[in-house]
Amino acid sequence: MSKKIAPVTQSDFIKAYRLMLTSRVLEEKLAGLYRAGMIKGGVFLGRGQEALSVSVGIQLRRGDIFAPLIRDQCGRLAFGDSVLDTLRTYLGSQLGSMRGRDGNIHRGRPRDGYYAMISHLGAMIPAVTGALLARRLKGEQGVVGATCIGEGGTSTGAFHEGLNAAAVEKLPLIVVVANNQYAYSTPNSRQYACTDLIDKAIGYGVGSHKADGTSLLDCLQTLRNAIHTAREGGGPQLVVADLLRLVGHGEHDDFAYLDPKLKKSAIGSDCVLSAEKHIIENGWHTAEELAAWRRETEEEINATADRVRREPSPDPSEDDWAALSRPEYREQYAAS
Ligand SMILES: Cc1ncc(C[n+]2csc(CCOP(=O)(O)OP(=O)(O)O)c2C)c(N)n1
């Protein structure tokens, strides 16, 4: 590889941690609003996956492609989504970029490289593979495309077809697998038979990177390496991070199937708390300062939610149901 990969600095770490904190507090708010009956549709949280998710979103550049999945609230914020637009989408505000039409997680800004997810597991891999091929055919260079998936999604045909095609074409695709031990209630022992998911990289002929999903430092450095390698022409890179989903599949799921041994194991630790420990132990900030950041974040998110709850909802009989891709909506969307 031509250029040296810079190590993660204190400032990189703190910037990523602040986004993790925002994401965590925002998701706690979303869970509360869901329980209070104020959110229609499902709420799927990324609690425990923030370190991995932020490490993808924050290290991509303008012009890159990011295709997040349901547990990537943190990566979305890191890639430029806002708390305001997130709350507008969940609360069905007509002023949000999805104009109150979305089922909470399919939001995106395709023209900024921020793709709206397709729910069918694995489908974003061929979508990003195709987009990268299109960019190559247009002569664009130096662009990478990253997409996230759970270990359950790696069992689909779309995962196989997309990754195989990207490997054959040597496209700059980064597939980030959050191995959170359960696909809904299906444990890993019923999901795949290889020893480690990362072994799949050998079969596809792509680069492989293993990360400790509970460690922000390790996730940042691993994703930095993977993104750099893909950008420099190394072809697709498979990143697998081991961690534990710290909540149910969605807020409707009580997670009664969780094996308590996993919760007590090393992968059961909370990446937000581990990042805070790292900051305090290195003497970068005190526990009091971190507590103040959390209070400020909570105040800001509560105020934004109160504002959004006063905004109008779409009126189904009055709404223009034309696609959001129409030029007039595109303009509004770009301005929001
Ligand atoms: C092709 C396909 N099959 C089934 C589903 C239903 N489904 C939605 S999420 C989910 C579990 C996903 O597990 P995993 O990929 O491990 O991601 P996690 O939810 O653990 O983050 C399933 C089975 C789907 N969306 N797409």
PDBQT file of the ligand as one rigid body, heavy atoms in Angstrom, charges set to zero:
ROOT
HETATM    1  C1  LIG A 401     -33.957 -11.926   3.399  1.00  0.00    +0.000 C 
HETATM    2  C2  LIG A 401     -34.603 -11.627   4.725  1.00  0.00    +0.000 A 
HETATM    3  N1  LIG A 401     -35.014 -12.644   5.508  1.00  0.00    +0.000 NA
HETATM    4  C3  LIG A 401     -35.603 -12.389   6.709  1.00  0.00    +0.000 A 
HETATM    5  C4  LIG A 401     -35.800 -11.103   7.120  1.00  0.00    +0.000 A 
HETATM    6  C5  LIG A 401     -36.466 -10.822   8.466  1.00  0.00    +0.000 C 
HETATM    7  N2  LIG A 401     -35.494 -10.331   9.435  1.00  0.00    +0.000 N 
HETATM    8  C6  LIG A 401     -35.346  -9.015   9.661  1.00  0.00    +0.000 A 
HETATM    9  S1  LIG A 401     -34.115  -8.699  10.753  1.00  0.00    +0.000 SA
HETATM   10  C7  LIG A 401     -33.789 -10.348  10.946  1.00  0.00    +0.000 A 
HETATM   11  C8  LIG A 401     -32.666 -10.799  11.846  1.00  0.00    +0.000 C 
HETATM   12  C9  LIG A 401     -31.384 -10.213  11.353  1.00  0.00    +0.000 C 
HETATM   13  O1  LIG A 401     -30.305 -10.702  12.064  1.00  0.00    +0.000 OA
HETATM   14  P1  LIG A 401     -28.844 -10.204  11.769  1.00  0.00    +0.000 P 
HETATM   15  O2  LIG A 401     -28.597 -10.152  10.304  1.00  0.00    +0.000 OA
HETATM   16  O3  LIG A 401     -27.917 -11.009  12.576  1.00  0.00    +0.000 OA
HETATM   17  O4  LIG A 401     -28.870  -8.680  12.257  1.00  0.00    +0.000 OA
HETATM   18  P2  LIG A 401     -29.214  -8.135  13.724  1.00  0.00    +0.000 P 
HETATM   19  O5  LIG A 401     -30.700  -7.941  13.758  1.00  0.00    +0.000 OA
HETATM   20  O6  LIG A 401     -28.745  -9.169  14.684  1.00  0.00    +0.000 OA
HETATM   21  O7  LIG A 401     -28.500  -6.858  13.822  1.00  0.00    +0.000 OA
HETATM   22  C10 LIG A 401     -34.625 -11.128  10.158  1.00  0.00    +0.000 A 
HETATM   23  C11 LIG A 401     -34.577 -12.602  10.086  1.00  0.00    +0.000 C 
HETATM   24  C12 LIG A 401     -35.369 -10.059   6.254  1.00  0.00    +0.000 A 
HETATM   25  N3  LIG A 401     -35.486  -8.774   6.581  1.00  0.00    +0.000 N 
HETATM   26  N4  LIG A 401     -34.768 -10.348   5.084  1.00  0.00    +0.000 NA
ENDROOT
TORSDOF 0
